[in-house]
Amino acid sequence: MSLLTTNTALVGRVTVAVDAMGGDFAPQATVIAALESLKRNEALSIILVGDQSKLEALLYLNFDKNTPLSGDMPIVSEVPDNPPLAPHLKTLFTAYKESGRLIIHHAPDVVLMSDRPSRALRRKQNSSMAIALQLVKDGVAGGCVSAGNTGALMLLGRSILGMCPGIDRPAITKKLPAPKGSCYVLDLGANVDSTAEHLYQFGLMGSILVETLEGIDKPRVALINVGEEEIKGSEQVRLASSMLVECDGINYVGYIEGSDLFNDVADVVVCDGFVGNIALKTGEGVAKLLYQSLFRIFEAHWYTRILGKLVIPLFRRLLKKIDPAKHNGALFIGLQGVVVKSHGNADAEAFSCAIDQAFNEVERKVPDMINSRLDELLF
Amino acid sequence: MSLLTTNTALVGRVTVAVDAMGGDFAPQATVIAALESLKRNEALSIILVGDQSKLEALLYLNFDKNTPLSGDMPIVSEVPDNPPLAPHLKTLFTAYKESGRLIIHHAPDVVLMSDRPSRALRRKQNSSMAIALQLVKDGVAGGCVSAGNTGALMLLGRSILGMCPGIDRPAITKKLPAPKGSCYVLDLGANVDSTAEHLYQFGLMGSILVETLEGIDKPRVALINVGEEEIKGSEQVRLASSMLVECDGINYVGYIEGSDLFNDVADVVVCDGFVGNIALKTGEGVAKLLYQSLFRIFEAHWYTRILGKLVIPLFRRLLKKIDPAKHNGALFIGLQGVVVKSHGNADAEAFSCAIDQAFNEVERKVPDMINSRLDELLF
């Protein structure tokens, strides 16, 4: 740890600890993503946390797995599943390492996707995920990013970082991409069976988050509910609504429906994690389905294929603007530190977005803001 | 009632009772929809249930609201908000009335969107909604359709028609439009806070429904849940899963995520009504957003406008195939009778789809099938 704290390249920069071993395409995708983010943000330093030999092997191994390993390669326990880096990325990797903006921090263990969160908590304190969190706790890194096991990240995060006072459970949130008036939805899956009190706390945290990250004064906070004319929601939702109504510090605007998520009627949308997760994934499913159908339209005839060639580039711009994959990176809030969760199947480009999110949150001191504003609102 | 039961035009036909006063555009949209459905289905008869004077006024009033009312108009309490029918529709209306395939059945009262369901149950037994349900109960109509208050429709439906034995609560379901492998999702909002037992019953009913309506043998039944690697769902969902695993009569395939709804992995997807409602409406919101964005793409330049003119007709075909509005009509299942709920803001075309759904369900004797198959599965 002392090596890290005396590193001069970290001074005056935002340092993000990256769980280099988490996600379907780790460590290759996480390493390339780190290089991309370092290129984009001059004020960023990254600590890659993971199996040192595997990470360094990315630099030394040749493209062809079958080629005999060269003499200057460190001893690795096994050849990584992902091919090593392209030559220009190897050069970049080496340069950032030498400048001190990219540091490899060894972690002997990995949290598996199949690990039960409670097992990870007991047994995986030496995992890349746990050590990345510990670097945040120790103040070496400002925040961390992982594409690994969500449940484990939540439990380890709670245990290592602790909670903001007045908050019972962390929530996962992200900004829903929309052409205008996008909103943050929370919770997106950290909690199932949220009580009214939890929903209320999500509302408070969401409001502070959006104020801090987006610079919106008095963001509109809404609760998601079933249609007006239906039996209006569960006991918990109605109770949470009455608690939010009575809270002077936030701008509660009442119930909204799922279809209103894209209608610029709220900046913060509160729901239980089960509901939020299913809604988000259904929305992503619809978007994917529509794009596939659109592209298929142009395959029908020779003239539609020509039309397609002209039109598809226009679509791609739209796709980039609203495709959830390009907005990868969900924020765990309520923890005493910045923790960003990437999609497990994020590629390097998407994972790099998640690193940028962490950078942004650290720079804007989100946990400090949540702590101090909660103090005003709750105590 | 005797007039209806002796009507020879009803014999050998499927009769659907239409709540002519329910929905945002009633009675004009409901009446036009009835005419459309009658035109499409030779084997259909319709009983329009509603304020007789208002319904007949559609025939007699002139287009211009300000024109003095003509002498042959019946006395109406007030001029309807919607303009009366176009001349060719008036002709059609008269012709179907004379043939006996379209009958007006007077109902003095209306359930308002703002009515609490419990109030509708106590006070609105003479509403168009309640009388339409009563016509089903009495065997005069095979099924009914309403675009009115969903909660009231559920409570009145339970009270007037009763439940299938072994089923505690009705569920709302509909087929999610997809290019291939579409599935029925239930519940979509009739029940919030469903227990494991309720979810289990939804699975049974959904399986029988899809077998009957779609002719799929042993439909794949799935439970919706949060991602594999997350804390896997609520207590209820896990308990419902273990109940479904143990049921030999249905083909339970386990958990799916929101994004799998369009991946042809299940024919029946079970969830709590709160979750289903929010997921469906979020999906609709995404679809609408994408279409609006697509159309906007072409507005940018003169050459993209020309491209748009060529491409948009291709889109419209896709839109027609998967736009939820064109698949209007959700089924209330678990009741002893066919009840179809239309979107409140359905126009005539969409409402007509809901009538067709009821026609289809009655023709395939869905409630009888559910009763007899439940008897095999449960008792």
Interface residues (C-beta under 8 A of the other chain):
Chain A: M113 S114 P117 N149 T150 G151 M154 A178 P179 G189 V192 D193 I224 V226 G227 E228 E229 E230 I231 G233 S234 E235 V237 E257 G258 S259 D260 L261 F262 N263 C271 G273 F274 V275 N277 I278 A279 L280 K281 T282 G283 E284 G285 V286 A287 K288 L289 L290 S293 L294 R296 I297 F298 T304 L307 L310 V311 L314 F315 R317 L318 K321 I322 G344
Chain B: M113 P117 N149 T150 G151 M154 A178 P179 G189 V192 D193 I224 V226 G227 E228 E229 E230 I231 G233 S234 E235 V237 E257 G258 S259 D260 L261 F262 N263 C271 G273 F274 V275 N277 I278 A279 L280 K281 T282 G283 E284 G285 V286 A287 K288 L289 L290 S293 L294 R296 I297 F298 T304 L307 L310 V311 L314 F315 R317 L318 K321 I322 G344
